Amino acid sequence: MNDSLVEIKDLHVEYKTDKGVFGGTQIIHAVNGANLKIKKGEILAIAGESGCGKSTLAKAIIKLETPIQGQILYNNSDMLKMSKKELKEFRKKVQMIFQNPYSSLDPKMKIINTLKEPLKINTDLSDEEIEKIVEDTACKVGLDKECLNLYPHEFSGGQRQRIAIARALVLNPEFVLADEPVSALDVSIQAQIINLLKDLKEKYNLTFLLITHDLSVIKYLADRVAIMYLGEIAEIGTVDEIFNDPKHPYTKALLSAVPEINNKGREKILLTGELPSPANLPKGCKFHTRCPQVMLKCKENCPQNTEFENGHCVKCFLYN
């Protein structure tokens, strides 16, 4: 039995950018052979430093970016080979919550029209039916009916993110991608939005891909965690496995940087050097230039996944 809703196989995504004053172009290797399974009904979080490819991976899943290689299977159908008709059906089932609620909402549209738009484009429902769905969805995310005739600038950041979440839910999706959904909000508002996402997931049996660099959000919200480094999945496991028994040196360094009142004696690991440029990837293991446990073979060869119990996997020569 396949319990995966989404399966990503050997995915590669590249960009071409200008070199600036030097002229010409360079290739940015944003995602490099990523492999990932997202189970039905779970919240899978992807964590890593800025620039590691988290958001690019999410955008590739909903075809906002076009991979140069690999497969994205949704219910065992390859999304990259879907016809226009199949892609339209796919987009009804898969929605995205963007990072910044200030820029993801049209400032010239009333909220009611923002929420009606996906339904008008993707369904044949009557105006009365659409209005009922919009009002019900607004209620689900904690917005009053009276709010619907206002414009985005009349709301706080937290309310705008609720509107963005409502827009993602109006089509009754199966799968929601949330790209840093609370990072643009005040700390006092973040907890409200995190609790809202958790409640919606449990109430409507949604599957979430959560993109974030905030490990405390992951610990509270996610079921499993994938640690990403330079476009690769370095380690993946349950929240308990990753936080209490991390395997990859990069995962250990990330966790050691999280301030905790009781850190269980965890030693702080300081990484030396800068994150390599995705335009000029290191040979061998991508992490070897900063790894405190680097070996000679790490500099020449790419490690394969080593699997422990319950699907806990790590890409590191320390274990294979």
C-alpha positions as CSV (number, residue, x, y, z in Angstrom):
1,M,0.0,0.0,0.0
2,N,1.3,3.4,-1.0
3,D,0.5,6.0,1.7
4,S,2.3,8.8,-0.1
5,L,0.3,11.7,-1.5
6,V,3.3,13.3,-3.1
7,E,6.6,11.6,-4.2
8,I,9.6,13.6,-5.5
9,K,12.2,11.6,-7.3
10,D,15.7,12.9,-8.3
11,L,14.4,16.5,-8.8
12,H,16.7,19.2,-10.2
13,V,15.8,22.8,-10.6
14,E,18.2,25.4,-12.1
15,Y,18.1,29.2,-12.8
16,K,20.1,31.3,-15.1
17,T,21.2,34.7,-13.8
18,D,23.3,37.6,-15.0
19,K,26.8,37.9,-13.8
20,G,26.3,41.7,-13.4
21,V,29.3,43.9,-14.3
22,F,31.3,40.9,-15.6
23,G,28.7,40.1,-18.3
24,G,27.3,36.7,-19.3
25,T,25.1,34.3,-17.3
26,Q,25.7,31.7,-14.6
27,I,23.6,28.7,-13.6
28,I,22.2,28.5,-10.1
29,H,21.7,24.9,-9.0
30,A,18.8,25.5,-6.6
31,V,17.6,21.9,-6.2
32,N,20.0,19.0,-6.8
33,G,18.6,15.5,-6.9
34,A,16.0,15.9,-4.1
35,N,14.0,12.8,-3.1
36,L,11.0,13.1,-0.8
37,K,7.8,11.3,0.1
38,I,4.9,13.2,1.7
39,K,2.4,11.0,3.4
40,K,-1.3,11.6,3.3
41,G,-2.6,13.6,6.4
42,E,0.9,14.6,7.7
43,I,2.7,17.9,8.1
44,L,6.1,17.4,6.6
45,A,8.5,20.3,7.4
46,I,11.5,21.3,5.3
47,A,14.2,23.1,7.3
48,G,17.6,24.6,6.4
49,E,19.5,27.9,5.9
50,S,18.3,30.6,3.6
51,G,19.2,29.7,0.0
52,C,19.2,26.0,0.5
53,G,16.4,25.4,-2.0
54,K,13.3,25.0,0.3
55,S,11.0,27.5,-1.5
56,T,12.2,26.5,-5.0
57,L,11.3,22.9,-4.2
58,A,7.8,24.0,-3.1
59,K,7.3,26.1,-6.2
60,A,8.4,23.2,-8.4
61,I,5.7,21.0,-6.8
62,I,3.0,23.4,-8.0
63,K,4.7,24.1,-11.3
64,L,5.6,27.7,-10.5
65,E,9.1,26.5,-11.4
66,T,10.0,24.0,-14.1
67,P,12.4,21.2,-13.1
68,I,15.1,20.2,-15.7
69,Q,15.1,16.6,-14.4
70,G,13.1,14.3,-12.1
71,Q,9.6,13.4,-11.3
72,I,6.8,14.8,-9.1
73,L,4.2,12.2,-8.5
74,Y,0.8,13.3,-7.1
75,N,-1.4,10.3,-6.3
76,N,1.0,8.3,-8.5
77,S,0.4,10.7,-11.5
78,D,3.5,12.5,-12.9
79,M,2.6,16.2,-12.5
80,L,5.2,17.2,-15.0
81,K,3.5,15.2,-17.7
82,M,-0.1,16.3,-17.0
83,S,-2.3,17.8,-19.8
84,K,-3.9,21.2,-19.3
85,K,-7.1,19.7,-18.2
86,E,-5.3,17.4,-15.7
87,L,-3.2,20.3,-14.4
88,K,-6.4,22.4,-13.8
89,E,-7.8,19.6,-11.7
90,F,-4.4,19.2,-9.9
91,R,-4.4,23.0,-9.0
92,K,-7.8,22.6,-7.3
93,K,-6.4,20.0,-5.0
94,V,-3.1,21.7,-4.3
95,Q,-2.9,25.2,-2.9
96,M,-0.1,27.5,-1.5
97,I,0.2,29.9,1.4
98,F,2.9,32.4,0.6
99,Q,5.4,33.9,3.0
100,N,4.3,37.6,2.9
101,P,0.6,38.4,3.4
102,Y,1.4,42.1,2.6
103,S,2.5,41.2,-1.0
104,S,0.4,38.1,-1.7
105,L,-2.9,39.9,-1.6
106,D,-4.1,42.3,-4.4
107,P,-4.4,45.7,-2.7
108,K,-7.1,46.8,-5.1
109,M,-9.4,43.9,-4.5
110,K,-11.9,43.6,-1.6
111,I,-11.4,40.4,0.4
112,I,-14.7,38.9,-0.8
113,N,-13.5,39.2,-4.4
114,T,-10.1,37.8,-3.5
115,L,-11.7,34.7,-2.0
116,K,-14.3,34.4,-4.8
117,E,-11.7,34.5,-7.6
118,P,-10.4,30.9,-7.3
119,L,-14.0,29.5,-7.3
120,K,-15.0,31.5,-10.3
121,I,-12.0,30.3,-12.3
122,N,-12.1,26.7,-11.3
123,T,-15.8,25.8,-10.7
124,D,-19.2,26.2,-12.3
125,L,-20.9,27.1,-9.1
126,S,-23.6,29.8,-8.9
127,D,-22.9,33.2,-7.3
128,E,-25.0,32.2,-4.3
129,E,-23.1,29.0,-3.8
130,I,-19.7,30.8,-4.2
131,E,-20.7,33.4,-1.6
132,K,-21.8,30.8,0.8
133,I,-18.4,28.9,0.5
134,V,-16.5,32.2,0.9
135,E,-18.4,33.1,4.1
136,D,-18.0,29.6,5.5
137,T,-14.3,29.6,4.8
138,A,-13.8,33.0,6.3
139,C,-15.5,31.7,9.4
140,K,-13.2,28.7,9.5
141,V,-10.1,30.9,9.7
142,G,-11.6,33.2,12.3
143,L,-12.7,36.2,10.1
144,D,-16.1,37.9,10.6
145,K,-18.5,38.2,7.7
146,E,-18.3,42.0,8.0
147,C,-14.6,41.9,7.1
148,L,-15.2,40.6,3.6
149,N,-16.0,44.0,2.1
150,L,-12.8,45.6,3.3
151,Y,-9.4,45.9,1.5
152,P,-6.1,44.3,2.6
153,H,-4.6,47.6,3.9
154,E,-7.4,47.7,6.5
155,F,-6.2,44.5,8.2
156,S,-3.2,43.6,10.5
157,G,-0.5,41.2,9.4
158,G,-2.1,38.3,11.2
159,Q,-5.5,39.0,9.7
160,R,-4.0,39.2,6.2
161,Q,-2.4,35.8,6.7
162,R,-5.8,34.4,7.8
163,I,-7.2,35.8,4.5
164,A,-4.3,34.1,2.6
165,I,-5.1,30.8,4.3
166,A,-8.8,31.2,3.5
167,R,-7.9,31.8,-0.1
168,A,-6.0,28.5,-0.1
169,L,-8.9,26.6,1.4
170,V,-11.9,27.8,-0.6
171,L,-11.3,25.1,-3.2
172,N,-11.3,22.4,-0.5
173,P,-7.7,21.2,-1.3
174,E,-6.1,17.9,-0.2
175,F,-2.6,19.3,-0.1
176,V,-1.4,22.8,1.1
177,L,2.2,24.2,0.8
178,A,2.9,26.8,3.4
179,D,6.1,28.8,2.6
180,E,7.3,30.5,5.8
181,P,3.7,31.2,6.8
182,V,4.6,33.1,10.1
183,S,8.0,34.6,9.4
184,A,6.6,38.0,8.3
185,L,4.4,38.3,11.4
186,D,5.0,39.7,14.9
187,V,5.9,37.1,17.4
188,S,2.7,37.7,19.4
189,I,0.6,36.8,16.3
190,Q,2.7,33.8,15.1
191,A,1.3,31.4,17.7
192,Q,-2.3,32.2,16.6
193,I,-1.5,31.3,13.0
194,I,0.4,28.2,14.0
195,N,-2.5,27.0,16.1
196,L,-4.9,27.8,13.3
197,L,-2.9,25.7,10.8
198,K,-2.7,22.8,13.3
199,D,-6.5,22.9,13.9
200,L,-7.3,23.1,10.2
201,K,-5.0,20.1,9.4
202,E,-6.7,18.0,12.1
203,K,-10.3,19.1,11.3
204,Y,-10.1,18.7,7.5
205,N,-7.4,15.9,7.3
206,L,-5.2,18.1,5.2
207,T,-1.7,17.3,4.1
208,F,0.9,20.1,4.6
209,L,4.3,20.8,3.3
210,L,5.7,23.4,5.7
211,I,8.7,25.4,4.6
212,T,10.5,27.2,7.5
213,H,13.8,27.9,9.1
214,D,12.2,28.1,12.6
215,L,12.9,24.9,14.4
216,S,10.6,25.8,17.2
217,V,7.6,26.0,14.8
218,I,8.6,22.6,13.4
219,K,8.8,21.0,16.8
220,Y,5.3,22.1,17.6
221,L,3.6,21.7,14.3
222,A,5.2,19.0,12.1
223,D,5.0,15.2,12.1
224,R,8.3,14.7,10.1
225,V,11.2,16.9,9.2
226,A,13.5,17.0,6.1
227,I,16.8,18.9,6.6
228,M,17.9,20.5,3.3
229,Y,21.4,21.7,2.4
230,L,22.4,23.1,-1.0
231,G,19.4,21.6,-2.8
232,E,19.7,18.1,-1.3
233,I,17.8,16.3,1.5
234,A,20.6,15.6,4.0
235,E,18.4,13.9,6.6
236,I,14.7,13.1,7.1
237,G,12.8,11.6,10.1
238,T,10.1,12.1,12.6
239,V,10.2,15.2,14.8
240,D,11.3,13.0,17.7
241,E,14.1,11.4,15.7
242,I,15.5,14.6,14.3
243,F,15.3,16.6,17.6
244,N,16.4,13.8,20.0
245,D,18.7,11.6,17.8
246,P,20.0,13.7,14.9
247,K,22.5,11.9,12.6
248,H,23.9,14.3,10.1
249,P,26.6,16.8,11.3
250,Y,24.6,19.6,9.6
251,T,21.4,18.7,11.5
252,K,23.4,18.6,14.8
253,A,24.8,22.1,14.0
254,L,21.3,23.5,13.3
255,L,19.8,22.1,16.5
256,S,22.8,23.2,18.6
257,A,22.1,26.8,17.5
258,V,18.5,26.8,18.9
259,P,18.4,28.5,22.3
260,E,16.8,26.4,25.0
261,I,16.4,26.7,28.7
262,N,17.1,23.0,29.1
263,N,19.4,22.0,26.2
264,K,20.0,18.5,27.7
265,G,23.8,19.2,27.7
266,R,23.8,19.6,23.9
267,E,27.2,20.9,22.8
268,K,27.1,24.0,20.6
269,I,28.6,23.3,17.2
270,L,30.0,26.3,15.3
271,L,30.3,25.8,11.6
272,T,33.3,27.3,9.9
273,G,33.3,28.9,6.5
274,E,30.5,30.3,4.4
275,L,27.6,28.4,2.7
276,P,29.0,27.6,-0.8
277,S,27.4,29.3,-3.8
278,P,24.7,27.2,-5.6
279,A,26.4,28.5,-8.8
280,N,29.6,26.7,-7.9
281,L,28.7,23.5,-5.9
282,P,31.5,21.6,-4.1
283,K,32.6,18.3,-5.4
284,G,31.6,15.2,-3.4
285,C,29.5,15.7,-0.3
286,K,28.0,19.2,-0.5
287,F,28.6,19.8,3.3
288,H,32.3,18.8,3.4
289,T,33.6,22.3,3.2
290,R,32.0,23.1,6.6
291,C,31.7,19.7,8.2
292,P,33.6,19.2,11.6
293,Q,33.8,15.5,10.9
294,V,35.0,15.6,7.3
295,M,36.9,12.6,5.8
296,L,39.0,12.3,2.7
297,K,36.3,10.5,0.7
298,C,33.7,13.2,1.6
299,K,35.7,15.6,-0.7
300,E,35.6,13.3,-3.7
301,N,32.4,11.2,-3.5
302,C,28.7,11.8,-2.9
303,P,27.3,9.7,0.0
304,Q,24.1,7.6,-0.5
305,N,21.2,7.5,1.9
306,T,21.5,5.3,5.0
307,E,18.2,4.2,6.5
308,F,17.6,3.6,10.2
309,E,14.2,2.6,11.8
310,N,10.9,4.1,10.7
311,G,12.2,5.7,7.5
312,H,14.8,7.8,9.3
313,C,17.4,8.5,6.6
314,V,20.7,10.4,6.4
315,K,23.0,11.1,3.5
316,C,26.4,10.9,5.2
317,F,29.6,8.7,5.0
318,L,29.6,8.4,8.8
319,Y,26.9,5.7,8.4
320,N,27.6,4.0,5.1
